[in-house]
Structure formats: C-alpha cells, structure tokens
Amino acid sequence: MRFETQAIHAGQEPDRLTGAVVVPIYQTSTYAQPEPGRHLGHEYTRSSNPTRDALQACVAALEGGTHGIAFASGMAAISTVMTLFESGDHVVSTDDVYGGTFRVFDKVFRQFGLEYTFLDTSDLAAVEAAIRPETRMIWVETPTNPLLVVSDLEKLADLAHSRGLLIAVDNTFMSPALQRPLELGADLVVHSTTKYLGGHSDVVGGIIATSNDDLAERLVFRQNAVGAVPGPFDSWLTLRGVKTLPIRMRAHEANAAEVAGFLVDHAKVQDVIWPGLEDHAGHAAQKAQASGFGGIVSFRVKGSLEDACRVCSSTRFFLLAESLGGVESLIEHPAIMTHASVPEDQRRERGISDTLIRLSVGIENVQDLLEDLDQALQG
Ligand SMILES: *Cc1c(COP(=O)(O)O)cnc(C)c1O
C-alpha cells in the first residue's frame, strides 16, 4: 500500500459484523467476556478499543512504523515518553521546542530528577558536546516553532546511536505526508494529532509511532498504566481527518509557497521565514530529508509591536488564534501568545521579536488569503 492508500485503508477493514465501510465509534468502556479470563480481544477501553486500534494502526503505517500508541493530547504522548526515564537521566532537547514541551520538561519532569539541556539541534557539534554519561535521549523538533529552524535528522540519529542514545522527533509540523523520521533513523516519532493529522481544528490528541518492539511494549504498558488515552469518538474524528492528510498537506504547502512569495515582495514586510525559500538557512537540509516545506510561514513586519498587533487584528480569513494545521488559516503573535512563557531575553536571543507573526496557512482560495494579508498590512 502506498501513502495515500494507507491514509484511507491502513488499519481500516470494513466492519466484520455489518460491513460498515467506516470504522465504527466503539463507544464502550468495557466488553462482555464469554468466561472468566477469556475475552474477544478487548477487556477495558483504557487498555484497548477497536476505534483507537484503527487510528494507531493507520498512523503507524503512515510513519513507516509498526506500532502506534495514541493519547488524549500531544502533551500526554510527550509526557508518556518521558516516563521511560529515571531520576538522574539526562535529555538533550531542541531549544526552540513547542512551549508546552518546554514547560513539561522544565516544570514537571525536572521535579522527578530528569535533567535537560536545551540547545540548537541544527548545530551537531553543540549536541555532541552536550552528551554526558547520563544522557539517554535526544529530543528534536524540526522545523521548529515559530522560527522554522531545521535540524538534520539522519546526522542526529547517527550521533545518538553511536553514543547508545534514543532519538525522538516531534513531527507535528511536517506530518508523515512530508517527513518520516523513522525512515531517517529516529526511534520514536511523536505528534500532536490536534494539528495536521486531525486537520480540522475539532479534536485534541497525540500519538507515538515506532518500529522498536521493546520500546513499543514499554510505551503501551505506560499508555495503559498512566491512562492518558483518547476516547473512541476523538479517535474516530482523528482517523476521519487522517484520510485526507495527503491532499490537505499538498494544498497547505501550495498556499504557503504563494503566501511566502507574496510577503517577500511586500513593502511592509521586513523578512519572511519559510524553509521553502532558498535563502532559508535550513533549505538544503529540509529538501534532503523531507518531501516538502510545510504550511507554516513566519514573518516580521516593518515597524513596532503595535504594527504587528494591528496586522494580527485586521485579517478576515486568517483567524487570530493559537494552534495550527487545520483547514482554516490562522494568524498569531508568538511573543504575546504562544511563546509568552519564554523569558523576554531568551525570546530576543532566539529572534522571537515583537514584530514576528506566525501564519498557519489554510487551504482556502489563495487569492482570498493574499488579498486578506495585503489589506491587513496596508492598514
Ligand atoms: C500543539 C503541539 C504540541 C502539543 O500538543 P497538544 O495536542 O496541544 O497537547 C506538541 N508539539 C507541537 C510541535 C505542537 O504544535
């Protein structure tokens, strides 16, 4: 099965009882057993549920993995990965990670004795220098949010494995339609399925994919033990979204390319950050390891914080909201909204300036999107 076919068929046989073409929502917490100790494949929905199983099998296939392990949110998936480790263990992480990832590493797992070094994982020498005897994993996000810094996954995976470490990749920004980290050597791929996999801004979820049986067994144990699982309806909604992932990603990217080109030429725009632009520092690496550049475009307006805020408040189709990856276009101001928890000096150091705006380019008619941005920029 090829990718587009997997998105629609992997893990999704017609229902054996009725022939239903769509995997039913098995909205049940428990399952009747013919006799004590013998069951028909499921005992209790925290442990397993047929709708969730279908989602897990489908996303595992799309990522080129053999196991999918679904969660109630991206943060639940990320947190469950962290429960693989013990007090004293050390993790090297991308510095520009999703804010919630930084928060749970820094504020929750540090309490349990885990240690973290945050650095620019596009700098291989810096990653190598940060590895200690206690290091267990490299955690990578690429491209990052909101500055779209690209890290070389194959080189990081080689480095990790040469030092006996795991490497996990948060693939939320690319989705498996554009980037498959397991094929580049990653041990674990994590998603917020809230974003491109779900794709319609109507459900929160997370998933881990892997081809490592031992890791899968330990993570499935934790999925059940910790219990941050998605409900049957949320699993179904996500699975429904996944079916159109391949065509949505193509549409997001085509619109993002037009939007980026339009902004580059706009008199009110200072600079544009999109890995598809040839002057982007990660352009070559992105081209080599992914089949596209994605739908997120960041840019800086000329002027002040007030000018950036005015643009964010003046668009009609780009809705002013956090999150990304849905069919509708969103606009946001990272310094005030998604990245407010990053201390101001660090924001400045990384380039999350007061004039920076992030777009999640949707799949509306691109002419409407360009006109919308133009009228907002003209003020
Ligand atoms: C949104 C997001 C998360 C967190 O996922 P939730 O579903 O909101 O818990 C993690 N990583 C990235 C890159 C994200 O964009």
Ligand as a Chemical Component Dictionary entry (heavy atoms), coordinates in Angstrom:
data_LIG
# 
_chem_comp.id                   LIG 
_chem_comp.type                 NON-POLYMER 
_chem_comp.pdbx_formal_charge   0 
_chem_comp.three_letter_code    LIG 
# 
loop_
_chem_comp_atom.comp_id 
_chem_comp_atom.atom_id 
_chem_comp_atom.alt_atom_id 
_chem_comp_atom.type_symbol 
_chem_comp_atom.charge 
_chem_comp_atom.model_Cartn_x 
_chem_comp_atom.model_Cartn_y 
_chem_comp_atom.model_Cartn_z 
_chem_comp_atom.pdbx_ordinal 
LIG C1 C1 C 0 0.461  21.547 19.723 1  
LIG C2 C2 C 0 1.796  20.911 19.795 2  
LIG C3 C3 C 0 2.120  20.025 20.842 3  
LIG C4 C4 C 0 1.169  19.731 21.976 4  
LIG O1 O1 O 0 0.045  19.040 21.560 5  
LIG P1 P1 P 0 -1.406 19.138 22.254 6  
LIG O2 O2 O 0 -2.235 18.267 21.391 7  
LIG O3 O3 O 0 -1.796 20.593 22.231 8  
LIG O4 O4 O 0 -1.251 18.639 23.647 9  
LIG C5 C5 C 0 3.372  19.440 20.815 10 
LIG N1 N1 N 0 4.266  19.715 19.846 11 
LIG C6 C6 C 0 3.990  20.554 18.842 12 
LIG C7 C7 C 0 5.029  20.826 17.795 13 
LIG C8 C8 C 0 2.761  21.198 18.775 14 
LIG O5 O5 O 0 2.497  22.059 17.788 15 
# 
loop_
_chem_comp_bond.comp_id 
_chem_comp_bond.atom_id_1 
_chem_comp_bond.atom_id_2 
_chem_comp_bond.value_order 
_chem_comp_bond.pdbx_ordinal 
LIG C1 C2 SING 1  
LIG C2 C3 SING 2  
LIG C2 C8 DOUB 3  
LIG C3 C4 SING 4  
LIG C3 C5 DOUB 5  
LIG C4 O1 SING 6  
LIG O1 P1 SING 7  
LIG P1 O2 DOUB 8  
LIG P1 O3 SING 9  
LIG P1 O4 SING 10 
LIG C5 N1 SING 11 
LIG N1 C6 DOUB 12 
LIG C6 C7 SING 13 
LIG C6 C8 SING 14 
LIG C8 O5 SING 15 
# 
